Amino acid sequence: MANRKKTSNEEMRKRIHTLRSSLKIKPSEKPFAEWMAELNREEKALEEVRFARLSALRH
């Protein structure tokens, strides 16, 4: 691993601020709980499709 220059406190604050502002949910968007529930439903549907495909290959 290459030696990295230590990040200054000010630079770290800037990076954190940038990340926080990019992750904020806009007022026009869905509330976080609703967004997370939708994401979980989508992931579960994808897992079910994958499971069905894998079980079809085994038979």
mmCIF file of the N, C-alpha and C atoms, coordinates in Angstrom:
data_MODEL
# 
_entry.id   MODEL 
# 
loop_
_atom_site.group_PDB 
_atom_site.id 
_atom_site.type_symbol 
_atom_site.label_atom_id 
_atom_site.label_alt_id 
_atom_site.label_comp_id 
_atom_site.label_asym_id 
_atom_site.label_entity_id 
_atom_site.label_seq_id 
_atom_site.pdbx_PDB_ins_code 
_atom_site.Cartn_x 
_atom_site.Cartn_y 
_atom_site.Cartn_z 
_atom_site.occupancy 
_atom_site.B_iso_or_equiv 
_atom_site.pdbx_formal_charge 
_atom_site.auth_seq_id 
_atom_site.auth_comp_id 
_atom_site.auth_asym_id 
_atom_site.auth_atom_id 
_atom_site.pdbx_PDB_model_num 
ATOM 1   N N  . MET A 1 1  ? 0.844   -1.177  0.000   1.00 0.00 ? 1  MET A N  1 
ATOM 2   C CA . MET A 1 1  ? 0.000   0.000   0.000   1.00 0.00 ? 1  MET A CA 1 
ATOM 3   C C  . MET A 1 1  ? 0.884   1.233   0.000   1.00 0.00 ? 1  MET A C  1 
ATOM 4   N N  . ALA A 1 2  ? 0.563   2.158   -0.825  1.00 0.00 ? 2  ALA A N  1 
ATOM 5   C CA . ALA A 1 2  ? 1.363   3.380   -0.944  1.00 0.00 ? 2  ALA A CA 1 
ATOM 6   C C  . ALA A 1 2  ? 1.146   4.270   0.275   1.00 0.00 ? 2  ALA A C  1 
ATOM 7   N N  . ASN A 1 3  ? 2.195   5.006   0.616   1.00 0.00 ? 3  ASN A N  1 
ATOM 8   C CA . ASN A 1 3  ? 2.063   5.953   1.719   1.00 0.00 ? 3  ASN A CA 1 
ATOM 9   C C  . ASN A 1 3  ? 1.201   7.115   1.273   1.00 0.00 ? 3  ASN A C  1 
ATOM 10  N N  . ARG A 1 4  ? 0.222   7.436   2.089   1.00 0.00 ? 4  ARG A N  1 
ATOM 11  C CA . ARG A 1 4  ? -0.663  8.545   1.752   1.00 0.00 ? 4  ARG A CA 1 
ATOM 12  C C  . ARG A 1 4  ? -0.343  9.739   2.630   1.00 0.00 ? 4  ARG A C  1 
ATOM 13  N N  . LYS A 1 5  ? -0.535  10.906  2.058   1.00 0.00 ? 5  LYS A N  1 
ATOM 14  C CA . LYS A 1 5  ? -0.356  12.126  2.819   1.00 0.00 ? 5  LYS A CA 1 
ATOM 15  C C  . LYS A 1 5  ? -1.534  12.235  3.785   1.00 0.00 ? 5  LYS A C  1 
ATOM 16  N N  . LYS A 1 6  ? -1.257  12.572  5.018   1.00 0.00 ? 6  LYS A N  1 
ATOM 17  C CA . LYS A 1 6  ? -2.313  12.692  6.010   1.00 0.00 ? 6  LYS A CA 1 
ATOM 18  C C  . LYS A 1 6  ? -3.232  13.852  5.642   1.00 0.00 ? 6  LYS A C  1 
ATOM 19  N N  . THR A 1 7  ? -4.539  13.583  5.693   1.00 0.00 ? 7  THR A N  1 
ATOM 20  C CA . THR A 1 7  ? -5.529  14.600  5.361   1.00 0.00 ? 7  THR A CA 1 
ATOM 21  C C  . THR A 1 7  ? -5.660  15.569  6.526   1.00 0.00 ? 7  THR A C  1 
ATOM 22  N N  . SER A 1 8  ? -5.663  16.853  6.211   1.00 0.00 ? 8  SER A N  1 
ATOM 23  C CA . SER A 1 8  ? -5.804  17.855  7.263   1.00 0.00 ? 8  SER A CA 1 
ATOM 24  C C  . SER A 1 8  ? -7.232  17.851  7.788   1.00 0.00 ? 8  SER A C  1 
ATOM 25  N N  . ASN A 1 9  ? -7.414  18.380  8.983   1.00 0.00 ? 9  ASN A N  1 
ATOM 26  C CA . ASN A 1 9  ? -8.748  18.447  9.579   1.00 0.00 ? 9  ASN A CA 1 
ATOM 27  C C  . ASN A 1 9  ? -9.699  19.258  8.706   1.00 0.00 ? 9  ASN A C  1 
ATOM 28  N N  . GLU A 1 10 ? -9.214  20.347  8.151   1.00 0.00 ? 10 GLU A N  1 
ATOM 29  C CA . GLU A 1 10 ? -10.056 21.203  7.312   1.00 0.00 ? 10 GLU A CA 1 
ATOM 30  C C  . GLU A 1 10 ? -10.492 20.452  6.051   1.00 0.00 ? 10 GLU A C  1 
ATOM 31  N N  . GLU A 1 11 ? -9.585  19.734  5.443   1.00 0.00 ? 11 GLU A N  1 
ATOM 32  C CA . GLU A 1 11 ? -9.927  18.957  4.240   1.00 0.00 ? 11 GLU A CA 1 
ATOM 33  C C  . GLU A 1 11 ? -10.938 17.858  4.582   1.00 0.00 ? 11 GLU A C  1 
ATOM 34  N N  . MET A 1 12 ? -10.762 17.232  5.725   1.00 0.00 ? 12 MET A N  1 
ATOM 35  C CA . MET A 1 12 ? -11.700 16.190  6.149   1.00 0.00 ? 12 MET A CA 1 
ATOM 36  C C  . MET A 1 12 ? -13.087 16.782  6.389   1.00 0.00 ? 12 MET A C  1 
ATOM 37  N N  . ARG A 1 13 ? -13.159 17.953  6.998   1.00 0.00 ? 13 ARG A N  1 
ATOM 38  C CA . ARG A 1 13 ? -14.449 18.623  7.217   1.00 0.00 ? 13 ARG A CA 1 
ATOM 39  C C  . ARG A 1 13 ? -15.138 18.923  5.890   1.00 0.00 ? 13 ARG A C  1 
ATOM 40  N N  . LYS A 1 14 ? -14.366 19.371  4.902   1.00 0.00 ? 14 LYS A N  1 
ATOM 41  C CA . LYS A 1 14 ? -14.926 19.666  3.584   1.00 0.00 ? 14 LYS A CA 1 
ATOM 42  C C  . LYS A 1 14 ? -15.500 18.406  2.943   1.00 0.00 ? 14 LYS A C  1 
ATOM 43  N N  . ARG A 1 15 ? -14.763 17.309  3.044   1.00 0.00 ? 15 ARG A N  1 
ATOM 44  C CA . ARG A 1 15 ? -15.237 16.050  2.464   1.00 0.00 ? 15 ARG A CA 1 
ATOM 45  C C  . ARG A 1 15 ? -16.514 15.567  3.143   1.00 0.00 ? 15 ARG A C  1 
ATOM 46  N N  . ILE A 1 16 ? -16.552 15.641  4.459   1.00 0.00 ? 16 ILE A N  1 
ATOM 47  C CA . ILE A 1 16 ? -17.743 15.218  5.206   1.00 0.00 ? 16 ILE A CA 1 
ATOM 48  C C  . ILE A 1 16 ? -18.928 16.089  4.833   1.00 0.00 ? 16 ILE A C  1 
ATOM 49  N N  . HIS A 1 17 ? -18.721 17.392  4.760   1.00 0.00 ? 17 HIS A N  1 
ATOM 50  C CA . HIS A 1 17 ? -19.796 18.312  4.396   1.00 0.00 ? 17 HIS A CA 1 
ATOM 51  C C  . HIS A 1 17 ? -20.333 17.992  3.003   1.00 0.00 ? 17 HIS A C  1 
ATOM 52  N N  . THR A 1 18 ? -19.440 17.704  2.073   1.00 0.00 ? 18 THR A N  1 
ATOM 53  C CA . THR A 1 18 ? -19.843 17.374  0.713   1.00 0.00 ? 18 THR A CA 1 
ATOM 54  C C  . THR A 1 18 ? -20.675 16.096  0.695   1.00 0.00 ? 18 THR A C  1 
ATOM 55  N N  . LEU A 1 19 ? -20.236 15.091  1.435   1.00 0.00 ? 19 LEU A N  1 
ATOM 56  C CA . LEU A 1 19 ? -20.983 13.836  1.478   1.00 0.00 ? 19 LEU A CA 1 
ATOM 57  C C  . LEU A 1 19 ? -22.345 14.019  2.130   1.00 0.00 ? 19 LEU A C  1 
ATOM 58  N N  . ARG A 1 20 ? -22.393 14.757  3.217   1.00 0.00 ? 20 ARG A N  1 
ATOM 59  C CA . ARG A 1 20 ? -23.679 14.981  3.887   1.00 0.00 ? 20 ARG A CA 1 
ATOM 60  C C  . ARG A 1 20 ? -24.656 15.692  2.976   1.00 0.00 ? 20 ARG A C  1 
ATOM 61  N N  . SER A 1 21 ? -24.193 16.699  2.269   1.00 0.00 ? 21 SER A N  1 
ATOM 62  C CA . SER A 1 21 ? -25.102 17.452  1.404   1.00 0.00 ? 21 SER A CA 1 
ATOM 63  C C  . SER A 1 21 ? -25.550 16.605  0.221   1.00 0.00 ? 21 SER A C  1 
ATOM 64  N N  . SER A 1 22 ? -24.724 15.680  -0.228  1.00 0.00 ? 22 SER A N  1 
ATOM 65  C CA . SER A 1 22 ? -25.131 14.835  -1.347  1.00 0.00 ? 22 SER A CA 1 
ATOM 66  C C  . SER A 1 22 ? -26.114 13.756  -0.913  1.00 0.00 ? 22 SER A C  1 
ATOM 67  N N  . LEU A 1 23 ? -26.140 13.424  0.381   1.00 0.00 ? 23 LEU A N  1 
ATOM 68  C CA . LEU A 1 23 ? -27.031 12.377  0.879   1.00 0.00 ? 23 LEU A CA 1 
ATOM 69  C C  . LEU A 1 23 ? -28.357 12.914  1.417   1.00 0.00 ? 23 LEU A C  1 
ATOM 70  N N  . LYS A 1 24 ? -28.489 14.214  1.534   1.00 0.00 ? 24 LYS A N  1 
ATOM 71  C CA . LYS A 1 24 ? -29.721 14.782  2.066   1.00 0.00 ? 24 LYS A CA 1 
ATOM 72  C C  . LYS A 1 24 ? -30.888 14.504  1.127   1.00 0.00 ? 24 LYS A C  1 
ATOM 73  N N  . ILE A 1 25 ? -32.030 14.204  1.719   1.00 0.00 ? 25 ILE A N  1 
ATOM 74  C CA . ILE A 1 25 ? -33.228 13.953  0.933   1.00 0.00 ? 25 ILE A CA 1 
ATOM 75  C C  . ILE A 1 25 ? -33.914 15.284  0.683   1.00 0.00 ? 25 ILE A C  1 
ATOM 76  N N  . LYS A 1 26 ? -34.217 15.531  -0.574  1.00 0.00 ? 26 LYS A N  1 
ATOM 77  C CA . LYS A 1 26 ? -34.871 16.788  -0.953  1.00 0.00 ? 26 LYS A CA 1 
ATOM 78  C C  . LYS A 1 26 ? -36.333 16.762  -0.486  1.00 0.00 ? 26 LYS A C  1 
ATOM 79  N N  . PRO A 1 27 ? -36.940 17.921  -0.236  1.00 0.00 ? 27 PRO A N  1 
ATOM 80  C CA . PRO A 1 27 ? -38.325 17.959  0.207   1.00 0.00 ? 27 PRO A CA 1 
ATOM 81  C C  . PRO A 1 27 ? -39.301 17.304  -0.776  1.00 0.00 ? 27 PRO A C  1 
ATOM 82  N N  . SER A 1 28 ? -38.974 17.301  -2.045  1.00 0.00 ? 28 SER A N  1 
ATOM 83  C CA . SER A 1 28 ? -39.870 16.714  -3.044  1.00 0.00 ? 28 SER A CA 1 
ATOM 84  C C  . SER A 1 28 ? -39.757 15.189  -3.111  1.00 0.00 ? 28 SER A C  1 
ATOM 85  N N  . GLU A 1 29 ? -38.754 14.624  -2.468  1.00 0.00 ? 29 GLU A N  1 
ATOM 86  C CA . GLU A 1 29 ? -38.545 13.181  -2.510  1.00 0.00 ? 29 GLU A CA 1 
ATOM 87  C C  . GLU A 1 29 ? -39.329 12.471  -1.415  1.00 0.00 ? 29 GLU A C  1 
ATOM 88  N N  . LYS A 1 30 ? -39.361 11.145  -1.496  1.00 0.00 ? 30 LYS A N  1 
ATOM 89  C CA . LYS A 1 30 ? -40.076 10.328  -0.513  1.00 0.00 ? 30 LYS A CA 1 
ATOM 90  C C  . LYS A 1 30 ? -39.372 10.397  0.840   1.00 0.00 ? 30 LYS A C  1 
ATOM 91  N N  . PRO A 1 31 ? -40.135 10.222  1.927   1.00 0.00 ? 31 PRO A N  1 
ATOM 92  C CA . PRO A 1 31 ? -39.488 10.125  3.242   1.00 0.00 ? 31 PRO A CA 1 
ATOM 93  C C  . PRO A 1 31 ? -38.553 8.907   3.274   1.00 0.00 ? 31 PRO A C  1 
ATOM 94  N N  . PHE A 1 32 ? -37.561 8.958   4.132   1.00 0.00 ? 32 PHE A N  1 
ATOM 95  C CA . PHE A 1 32 ? -36.548 7.908   4.173   1.00 0.00 ? 32 PHE A CA 1 
ATOM 96  C C  . PHE A 1 32 ? -37.156 6.535   4.425   1.00 0.00 ? 32 PHE A C  1 
ATOM 97  N N  . ALA A 1 33 ? -38.088 6.429   5.382   1.00 0.00 ? 33 ALA A N  1 
ATOM 98  C CA . ALA A 1 33 ? -38.677 5.131   5.714   1.00 0.00 ? 33 ALA A CA 1 
ATOM 99  C C  . ALA A 1 33 ? -39.395 4.535   4.501   1.00 0.00 ? 33 ALA A C  1 
ATOM 100 N N  . GLU A 1 34 ? -40.104 5.358   3.758   1.00 0.00 ? 34 GLU A N  1 
ATOM 101 C CA . GLU A 1 34 ? -40.812 4.884   2.569   1.00 0.00 ? 34 GLU A CA 1 
ATOM 102 C C  . GLU A 1 34 ? -39.819 4.471   1.481   1.00 0.00 ? 34 GLU A C  1 
ATOM 103 N N  . TRP A 1 35 ? -38.779 5.252   1.313   1.00 0.00 ? 35 TRP A N  1 
ATOM 104 C CA . TRP A 1 35 ? -37.750 4.951   0.329   1.00 0.00 ? 35 TRP A CA 1 
ATOM 105 C C  . TRP A 1 35 ? -37.059 3.628   0.664   1.00 0.00 ? 35 TRP A C  1 
ATOM 106 N N  . MET A 1 36 ? -36.748 3.433   1.955   1.00 0.00 ? 36 MET A N  1 
ATOM 107 C CA . MET A 1 36 ? -36.070 2.217   2.387   1.00 0.00 ? 36 MET A CA 1 
ATOM 108 C C  . MET A 1 36 ? -36.970 1.000   2.212   1.00 0.00 ? 36 MET A C  1 
ATOM 109 N N  . ALA A 1 37 ? -38.254 1.133   2.534   1.00 0.00 ? 37 ALA A N  1 
ATOM 110 C CA . ALA A 1 37 ? -39.195 0.026   2.368   1.00 0.00 ? 37 ALA A CA 1 
ATOM 111 C C  . ALA A 1 37 ? -39.292 -0.379  0.894   1.00 0.00 ? 37 ALA A C  1 
ATOM 112 N N  . GLU A 1 38 ? -39.331 0.598   0.013   1.00 0.00 ? 38 GLU A N  1 
ATOM 113 C CA . GLU A 1 38 ? -39.394 0.316   -1.425  1.00 0.00 ? 38 GLU A CA 1 
ATOM 114 C C  . GLU A 1 38 ? -38.120 -0.387  -1.888  1.00 0.00 ? 38 GLU A C  1 
ATOM 115 N N  . LEU A 1 39 ? -36.991 0.064   -1.408  1.00 0.00 ? 39 LEU A N  1 
ATOM 116 C CA . LEU A 1 39 ? -35.711 -0.561  -1.760  1.00 0.00 ? 39 LEU A CA 1 
ATOM 117 C C  . LEU A 1 39 ? -35.685 -2.008  -1.294  1.00 0.00 ? 39 LEU A C  1 
ATOM 118 N N  . ASN A 1 40 ? -36.160 -2.269  -0.074  1.00 0.00 ? 40 ASN A N  1 
ATOM 119 C CA . ASN A 1 40 ? -36.192 -3.636  0.443   1.00 0.00 ? 40 ASN A CA 1 
ATOM 120 C C  . ASN A 1 40 ? -37.112 -4.519  -0.384  1.00 0.00 ? 40 ASN A C  1 
ATOM 121 N N  . ARG A 1 41 ? -38.268 -3.998  -0.815  1.00 0.00 ? 41 ARG A N  1 
ATOM 122 C CA . ARG A 1 41 ? -39.184 -4.773  -1.665  1.00 0.00 ? 41 ARG A CA 1 
ATOM 123 C C  . ARG A 1 41 ? -38.513 -5.117  -2.991  1.00 0.00 ? 41 ARG A C  1 
ATOM 124 N N  . GLU A 1 42 ? -37.816 -4.157  -3.584  1.00 0.00 ? 42 GLU A N  1 
ATOM 125 C CA . GLU A 1 42 ? -37.130 -4.403  -4.846  1.00 0.00 ? 42 GLU A CA 1 
ATOM 126 C C  . GLU A 1 42 ? -36.039 -5.461  -4.696  1.00 0.00 ? 42 GLU A C  1 
ATOM 127 N N  . GLU A 1 43 ? -35.276 -5.382  -3.621  1.00 0.00 ? 43 GLU A N  1 
ATOM 128 C CA . GLU A 1 43 ? -34.211 -6.357  -3.387  1.00 0.00 ? 43 GLU A CA 1 
ATOM 129 C C  . GLU A 1 43 ? -34.788 -7.751  -3.175  1.00 0.00 ? 43 GLU A C  1 
ATOM 130 N N  . LYS A 1 44 ? -35.889 -7.838  -2.428  1.00 0.00 ? 44 LYS A N  1 
ATOM 131 C CA . LYS A 1 44 ? -36.507 -9.135  -2.185  1.00 0.00 ? 44 LYS A CA 1 
ATOM 132 C C  . LYS A 1 44 ? -37.009 -9.735  -3.494  1.00 0.00 ? 44 LYS A C  1 
ATOM 133 N N  . ALA A 1 45 ? -37.615 -8.916  -4.355  1.00 0.00 ? 45 ALA A N  1 
ATOM 134 C CA . ALA A 1 45 ? -38.096 -9.402  -5.651  1.00 0.00 ? 45 ALA A CA 1 
ATOM 135 C C  . ALA A 1 45 ? -36.935 -9.921  -6.497  1.00 0.00 ? 45 ALA A C  1 
ATOM 136 N N  . LEU A 1 46 ? -35.821 -9.209  -6.492  1.00 0.00 ? 46 LEU A N  1 
ATOM 137 C CA . LEU A 1 46 ? -34.646 -9.653  -7.247  1.00 0.00 ? 46 LEU A CA 1 
ATOM 138 C C  . LEU A 1 46 ? -34.094 -10.971 -6.705  1.00 0.00 ? 46 LEU A C  1 
ATOM 139 N N  . GLU A 1 47 ? -34.084 -11.113 -5.380  1.00 0.00 ? 47 GLU A N  1 
ATOM 140 C CA . GLU A 1 47 ? -33.603 -12.349 -4.770  1.00 0.00 ? 47 GLU A CA 1 
ATOM 141 C C  . GLU A 1 47 ? -34.510 -13.519 -5.130  1.00 0.00 ? 47 GLU A C  1 
ATOM 142 N N  . GLU A 1 48 ? -35.826 -13.291 -5.155  1.00 0.00 ? 48 GLU A N  1 
ATOM 143 C CA . GLU A 1 48 ? -36.759 -14.354 -5.512  1.00 0.00 ? 48 GLU A CA 1 
ATOM 144 C C  . GLU A 1 48 ? -36.568 -14.797 -6.954  1.00 0.00 ? 48 GLU A C  1 
ATOM 145 N N  . VAL A 1 49 ? -36.352 -13.847 -7.857  1.00 0.00 ? 49 VAL A N  1 
ATOM 146 C CA . VAL A 1 49 ? -36.098 -14.189 -9.259  1.00 0.00 ? 49 VAL A CA 1 
ATOM 147 C C  . VAL A 1 49 ? -34.806 -14.992 -9.373  1.00 0.00 ? 49 VAL A C  1 
ATOM 148 N N  . ARG A 1 50 ? -33.794 -14.567 -8.671  1.00 0.00 ? 50 ARG A N  1 
ATOM 149 C CA . ARG A 1 50 ? -32.506 -15.267 -8.707  1.00 0.00 ? 50 ARG A CA 1 
ATOM 150 C C  . ARG A 1 50 ? -32.652 -16.683 -8.154  1.00 0.00 ? 50 ARG A C  1 
ATOM 151 N N  . PHE A 1 51 ? -33.368 -16.825 -7.027  1.00 0.00 ? 51 PHE A N  1 
ATOM 152 C CA . PHE A 1 51 ? -33.575 -18.136 -6.427  1.00 0.00 ? 51 PHE A CA 1 
ATOM 153 C C  . PHE A 1 51 ? -34.331 -19.055 -7.381  1.00 0.00 ? 51 PHE A C  1 
ATOM 154 N N  . ALA A 1 52 ? -35.375 -18.515 -8.025  1.00 0.00 ? 52 ALA A N  1 
ATOM 155 C CA . ALA A 1 52 ? -36.160 -19.308 -8.974  1.00 0.00 ? 52 ALA A CA 1 
ATOM 156 C C  . ALA A 1 52 ? -35.293 -19.765 -10.141 1.00 0.00 ? 52 ALA A C  1 
ATOM 157 N N  . ARG A 1 53 ? -34.439 -18.874 -10.628 1.00 0.00 ? 53 ARG A N  1 
ATOM 158 C CA . ARG A 1 53 ? -33.562 -19.225 -11.743 1.00 0.00 ? 53 ARG A CA 1 
ATOM 159 C C  . ARG A 1 53 ? -32.564 -20.304 -11.337 1.00 0.00 ? 53 ARG A C  1 
ATOM 160 N N  . LEU A 1 54 ? -32.000 -20.176 -10.138 1.00 0.00 ? 54 LEU A N  1 
ATOM 161 C CA . LEU A 1 54 ? -31.024 -21.166 -9.678  1.00 0.00 ? 54 LEU A CA 1 
ATOM 162 C C  . LEU A 1 54 ? -31.679 -22.516 -9.406  1.00 0.00 ? 54 LEU A C  1 
ATOM 163 N N  . SER A 1 55 ? -32.878 -22.497 -8.845  1.00 0.00 ? 55 SER A N  1 
ATOM 164 C CA . SER A 1 55 ? -33.552 -23.777 -8.561  1.00 0.00 ? 55 SER A CA 1 
ATOM 165 C C  . SER A 1 55 ? -33.996 -24.447 -9.859  1.00 0.00 ? 55 SER A C  1 
ATOM 166 N N  . ALA A 1 56 ? -34.308 -23.662 -10.903 1.00 0.00 ? 56 ALA A N  1 
ATOM 167 C CA . ALA A 1 56 ? -34.675 -24.230 -12.191 1.00 0.00 ? 56 ALA A CA 1 
ATOM 168 C C  . ALA A 1 56 ? -33.462 -24.897 -12.841 1.00 0.00 ? 56 ALA A C  1 
ATOM 169 N N  . LEU A 1 57 ? -32.285 -24.354 -12.613 1.00 0.00 ? 57 LEU A N  1 
ATOM 170 C CA . LEU A 1 57 ? -31.078 -24.944 -13.174 1.00 0.00 ? 57 LEU A CA 1 
ATOM 171 C C  . LEU A 1 57 ? -30.744 -26.279 -12.522 1.00 0.00 ? 57 LEU A C  1 
ATOM 172 N N  . ARG A 1 58 ? -31.089 -26.443 -11.268 1.00 0.00 ? 58 ARG A N  1 
ATOM 173 C CA . ARG A 1 58 ? -30.755 -27.664 -10.528 1.00 0.00 ? 58 ARG A CA 1 
ATOM 174 C C  . ARG A 1 58 ? -31.662 -28.826 -10.921 1.00 0.00 ? 58 ARG A C  1 
ATOM 175 N N  . HIS A 1 59 ? -32.839 -28.540 -11.429 1.00 0.00 ? 59 HIS A N  1 
ATOM 176 C CA . HIS A 1 59 ? -33.796 -29.616 -11.747 1.00 0.00 ? 59 HIS A CA 1 
ATOM 177 C C  . HIS A 1 59 ? -33.742 -29.999 -13.156 1.00 0.00 ? 59 HIS A C  1 
# 
